[in-house]
Amino acid sequence: MLTADDIDYLKALAQEAGAEILRHYQGAAQVEIKEDDSPVTAADLAANAIIMRGLRARWPKTYIVSEEGAPNDGLMPPDVAGSFWLVDPLDGTKSYIKRTGEFTVNIALIQAGQPVFGVVFVPVQNLLYWTDAQGAAWRKNASDAAEKITVRRPPAAGLTVVASKSHRSKETDEMIAHLKEATGFAVAEFRAASSSLKFCLLAEGAADLYPRLGPTMEWDTGAAHAILRAAGGKLRRPDGTAFTYGNRQQARPYLNPFFIAWGDFELGLEG
């Protein structure tokens, strides 16, 4: 398990990567298209290099899965019960290119298929979310003291639902339309957000539910999922089964199943 010193190291590493992203953010985005048709920029690669170097320096024998690849120096991928780092050095690359500010740095530690630590840094806001050694979730911006965060009980007015700005699906919209019957709460507000910020809105009690019935990768969700869990939230597949990490035995390794994340209310998927 990570110590308090380890966690401070990881928070600083995410902030260092974020500072490098902001350095690139001052100029025109240098964009290339990867084999999966997703964009990658010089900022993604520079942030990835910082995180890889930092993780390797302190944990040289722990496997790393990163969206932008990782030099694992001959290490074998862990089995289902093993531990590995899960990294998205710049989550929300499309938002970065569009200059919306809604992009994040994400580092997670996965053990036995579950995220046991996560740090999410929002460079433009200088806003940091993380989990501590006791399993609590925290947030801190540049000017305020660190504060512990928890999910909320939805207000009487109804649920605030968050979903992706760039990957909304017909299935997601249909599910949102049926939420009153499923939860007993009406939908009072819809908020669009990018990157792992959607999970963080749930974790800090600013929203209540995030349905994702479209494709994501494990590095998109691992760090923020850890923060949501620590804040008292839940995440399941739509059929109620557990959501796990380290899924390599499929046509597209590390592809997530569809999921629903929510806060302090009954959704009927707890299992």
Order of alpha helices (4+ residues) and beta strands (2+ residues): alpha-beta-beta-alpha-beta-beta-alpha-beta-beta-beta-beta-beta-beta-alpha-alpha-beta-alpha-beta-alpha-beta-beta
